[in-house]
């Protein structure tokens, strides 16, 4: 089962859900944490971008923990091909 989190027209993040209730609670906590860290003057777009960025960072950190990341050397080699 997948949860698709659509954040406005620009951002969309797909999560694979292992335990739906737990995953939804984690998403809600992440959204509240990010929202509370923003200034009171933050626009809706600011909030959406901050949530999107945080989710991408979390997914990247989880990928590294699972051994799916690249070492610095591997990344530098890959960047030479750009």
Secondary structure, DSSP 8 states (H G I E B T S, - for coil): -EEEEEETTTEEEEEE-SSHHHHHHHHHHHHHHHHHHS-TT--HHHHHHHHHHHHHHHHHHHHHHTT-S--HHHHHHHHHT-
